[in-house]
Amino acid sequence: MKQIIALGGGGFSMEPENPLLDSYILKQSKEINPKICFIPTASGDADNYIARFYDFFKTQNCRPTHLSLFNPPTRDLEEFILEKDIIYVGGGNTKNLLVLWREWGLDTILKKAWEKGIVLAGISAGALCWFEEGITDSYGDGLEPIQCLGFLNGSHCPHYDGEKDRRPTYHQLIESQRIKAGVAADDGVAIHYIDNEIAKIVSSRPKAKAYKVLLENKVVEKQLPIEFLGEI
C-alpha cells in the first residue's frame, strides 16, 4: 500500500498547539513506535524549523530524526531513508527542494520508499512536491506553475484559503491550461492518498475545506467530503 498525506497547511510548523494533523500522520504507520524522518530541504535546513519538529515529535510515541542535505548524516542516503516508517517533508522553496533532491538522487530514493510502503507526508512545498505540477512562490514575487515529481496525478494548490492570491491564480492557470486540473487544500487540511486515489480528507480546523478544481468550459470547484479530527 502506497501512502502520501499532503497538508495544505497546518501541522507543527503552522499550528504548534494543534496536534491533530501530525497525530493523524503518525497513526498511518503500521508500527507502534514509528521512525519518522523530517526533510527540511525546502527551508534550507533552517535550524528553528528542525527544532520545532523535534519539539513536537519527541513528545509523541515515535522515534524522530531528520535528513539534512547540507550536513548529511551518512553517504548512504538510500539506506538511511528506507529504514524509516514515515517521511515528513517541510515547507519552503519547492524549486530548490526539487533541484537539490535530483542532484542528490533523493527523488529516486523517495519513490522507492513510497513503493515500499513507507508513509510520505509533507506540508506546503512538502505536499506540492509529490504531484505532477502545481503553483509555487519559489521564484520570488507572484505565483508560477511548477513541474514536480509526479508520484500523484494532476496538480495541487496548498494554502488555498491562507494566501489571497492562491485561489485566483490556480483558477487562471487551469483555465489557460498552463497546468492540469487538480486538488486544492485550505490551511488545516490533509489529503490522504492511498495508491494514487484520495482515501480520506481530514482537517484540524472545523471550517477548513478541500476541492477538486476542474475545467468544464470554465473552472469549477467541487467541494470534497472532509472529516474534522477535533470536537465541535
C-alpha positions, 0 to 999 in steps of 0.5 A: 500500500502506497501512502502520501498525506499532503497538508495544505497547511497546518501541522507543527510548523503552522499550528504548534498547539494543534496536534491533530494533523501530525497525530493523524500522520503518525497513526498511518504507520503500521508500527507502534513506535514509528521512525519518522524522518523530517526533510527540511530541504525546502527551508534550507535546513533552517535550524528553528524549523528542525527544532520545532519538529523535534519539539513536537515529535519527541513528545509523541510515541515515535522515534524522530530524526531528520535528513539534512542535505547540507550536513548529511548524516551518512553517504548512504542516503538510500539506506538511511531513508528506507529504514524509516516508517514515515517521511515528513517533508517541510515547507519552503522553496519547492524549486530548490527542494526539487533541484537539490533532491535530483542532484542528490538522487533523493527523488529516486530514493523517495519513490522507492520508499513510497513503493515500499510502503513507507508513509510520505507526508509533507506540508506546503512545498512538502505536499506540492512536491509529490504531484505532477505540477502545481503553483509555487512562490519559489521564484520570488514575487507572484505565483508560477506553475511548477513541474514536480515529481509526479508520484500523484496525478494532476496538480495541487494548490496548498494554502488555498484559503491562507494566501489571497492570491492562491485561489485566483491564480490556480483558477487562471492557470487551469483555465489557460491550461498552463497546468492540469486540473487538480486538488486544492487544500485550505490551511488545516487540511490533509489529503490522504492518498492511498495508491494514487486515489484520495482515501480520506480528507481530514482537517484540524480546523472545523471550517477548513475545506478541500476541492477538486478544481476542474475545467468544464468550459470554465473552472469549477470547484467541487467541494470534497467530503472532509472529516474534522479530527477535533470536537465541535 
